[in-house]
Amino acid sequence: MALYVVSRKYISDGRLLLLKRISETIVEQTVHRPSRGDDGKLQYQELTFQLHYNPAIESHFPRLWAKLIDMTLFFIPLQLVTHDSWWSALISVVVATIYGTLLEHYYGCTLGKKIIRLKVLDDYGNFPPLFLSLKRNALASLNLSQLPGVKFRFPDPDGLSHRYNMNLNNTVCQTYVVDERKVTEIREMLA
């Protein structure tokens, strides 16, 4: 597998900077596809595709578990104090949004993501800036809409159907939730 990184040019303080982005990284992948020749024998065609590199984890479950761990940190103490589940849930969503914003900005993960071994990176391979992290975490609270009794769905890219999509916040903010073992590989690739 060969990696090609396309760079964008930015002007900052009169200097020309070349910044590499994850979204502009192209991966070349070769596959061997079997087919029958004219003589009836099995032959393999070698096909090479250029694909956009996407380091994000594919499954929603690790992210959902991490979010539930983070919410539990605040929900249980608030439940013990207020004795009201709805107020505890509402306050814990707000506090978890602020908590997630600060920790993802400074450390790239919250306690839940640290336990599950996940990191959040922006399009340049760094931890997200404060405002981007706030925007991402505010949109992440909408991901809880999959819980029972909530009927909120996100539109599919085709625009014709609606489904649960836990990547809404990452798509809008151009961030990636990656396995923490991939962070050094991604940063080396972008260097």
C-alpha positions in Angstrom: 0.0 0.0 0.0 1.5 3.3 -1.1 0.6 6.6 0.5 0.5 9.9 -1.3 -0.1 13.1 0.6 -1.5 16.1 -1.3 -0.6 19.5 0.3 -2.5 22.8 0.4 -0.8 26.1 0.4 -1.6 28.7 3.1 -0.2 32.2 3.5 0.6 33.1 7.1 2.7 36.2 8.2 4.0 36.5 4.6 5.4 33.0 4.6 4.3 30.1 2.4 3.3 27.1 4.5 2.5 23.6 3.3 0.0 22.0 5.5 -0.9 18.4 5.0 -4.5 17.2 5.8 -5.9 13.8 6.5 -8.9 14.5 4.2 -6.5 15.1 1.2 -4.4 12.0 1.8 -4.8 9.4 -1.0 -4.1 5.7 -0.4 -3.3 3.5 -3.3 -4.7 0.0 -2.9 -4.1 -3.0 -5.2 -6.5 -5.9 -5.3 -6.3 -9.2 -7.3 -9.6 -10.1 -8.8 -10.2 -13.6 -10.2 -11.7 -14.0 -13.7 -11.9 -16.8 -16.3 -9.8 -16.5 -19.4 -10.8 -17.6 -22.9 -9.4 -21.0 -22.2 -11.5 -21.4 -19.0 -8.6 -21.2 -16.6 -8.7 -18.9 -13.6 -6.6 -15.8 -14.0 -6.1 -12.9 -11.7 -6.3 -9.3 -12.8 -4.4 -6.8 -10.8 -6.4 -3.6 -10.2 -5.1 -0.5 -8.4 -7.5 2.0 -6.8 -6.8 5.4 -5.3 -8.9 5.9 -2.2 -9.2 8.7 0.3 -7.4 7.7 3.6 -9.9 7.5 6.5 -8.2 6.5 9.8 -11.4 6.8 11.8 -12.7 3.7 13.6 -15.5 2.1 11.7 -17.7 0.8 14.6 -19.9 3.1 16.6 -19.8 0.9 19.7 -16.4 1.9 21.1 -17.5 5.6 20.8 -20.8 4.9 22.3 -19.2 3.1 25.3 -16.8 5.9 25.8 -19.7 8.4 25.8 -21.6 6.4 28.3 -18.6 6.1 30.6 -18.2 9.9 30.4 -21.9 10.5 31.1 -22.0 8.1 34.0 -19.2 10.1 35.7 -21.6 13.0 36.1 -25.0 11.2 36.1 -24.5 9.0 39.2 -23.4 11.8 41.5 -26.1 14.2 40.2 -28.7 11.5 40.7 -27.6 11.0 44.3 -27.9 14.8 44.9 -31.1 15.7 42.9 -33.0 12.4 43.0 -34.5 13.4 39.7 -33.4 11.3 36.6 -34.4 13.9 34.0 -32.6 16.8 35.6 -29.5 14.6 36.3 -29.5 13.5 32.7 -29.9 17.1 31.3 -27.2 18.5 33.6 -24.8 15.6 32.9 -25.1 16.2 29.1 -24.2 19.9 29.6 -21.3 19.1 32.0 -20.1 16.3 29.8 -20.0 18.6 26.8 -17.8 21.1 28.7 -15.7 18.3 30.1 -15.3 16.7 26.7 -14.4 20.1 25.1 -11.6 20.8 27.5 -10.1 17.3 27.7 -10.2 16.7 24.0 -8.6 20.0 23.3 -5.7 19.5 25.7 -5.3 15.7 25.8 -7.2 14.4 22.7 -9.4 12.2 24.8 -11.8 12.0 27.7 -11.6 9.4 30.5 -14.1 7.2 28.5 -12.0 7.5 25.4 -8.8 6.8 27.3 -10.3 3.6 28.8 -11.4 2.5 25.3 -8.1 3.7 23.8 -9.4 6.3 21.4 -8.1 9.8 20.5 -9.7 12.7 18.6 -7.7 14.4 15.9 -8.5 17.3 13.6 -7.8 17.3 9.9 -4.2 18.2 10.4 -3.5 15.3 12.8 -3.5 17.5 16.0 -5.9 17.6 18.9 -8.8 19.8 18.0 -8.7 23.6 18.8 -10.9 24.7 21.6 -13.8 26.1 19.5 -13.8 23.1 17.1 -13.8 20.8 20.2 -16.8 22.7 21.6 -18.7 22.5 18.3 -17.9 18.8 18.0 -19.0 18.0 21.6 -22.2 20.0 21.2 -23.1 18.0 18.1 -22.0 14.8 19.9 -24.9 15.3 22.4 -27.2 14.8 19.4 -25.7 11.3 19.0 -27.5 10.4 22.2 -30.7 10.6 20.2 -30.5 6.9 19.5 -31.5 6.2 23.1 -35.0 4.7 23.6 -37.9 7.1 23.3 -36.0 9.7 21.1 -37.1 9.9 17.5 -34.4 12.2 16.0 -32.6 10.9 12.9 -29.9 12.4 10.6 -30.3 12.5 6.8 -28.3 10.1 4.8 -25.9 11.6 2.2 -28.3 10.5 -0.6 -30.8 12.8 1.0 -33.7 10.3 0.6 -33.6 8.5 3.9 -32.8 9.1 7.6 -30.9 6.9 9.9 -28.8 7.0 13.1 -25.4 8.4 12.3 -22.9 8.8 15.1 -20.4 10.5 12.8 -22.4 13.7 12.3 -20.1 15.7 14.6 -17.0 14.4 13.0 -18.3 15.0 9.5 -19.3 18.6 10.2 -16.1 19.4 12.2 -13.7 17.4 10.0 -12.4 15.5 13.0 -11.5 11.8 13.4 -11.9 9.4 16.3 -9.0 7.0 15.9 -7.4 4.2 17.8 -4.7 5.7 19.9 -2.1 3.3 18.4 -2.6 5.0 15.0 -1.9 8.5 16.2 1.9 8.3 15.7 1.5 6.6 12.3 -0.9 9.4 11.1 1.4 12.2 12.4 4.4 10.6 10.7 2.5 10.3 7.5 1.5 14.0 7.6 5.0 15.2 8.6 
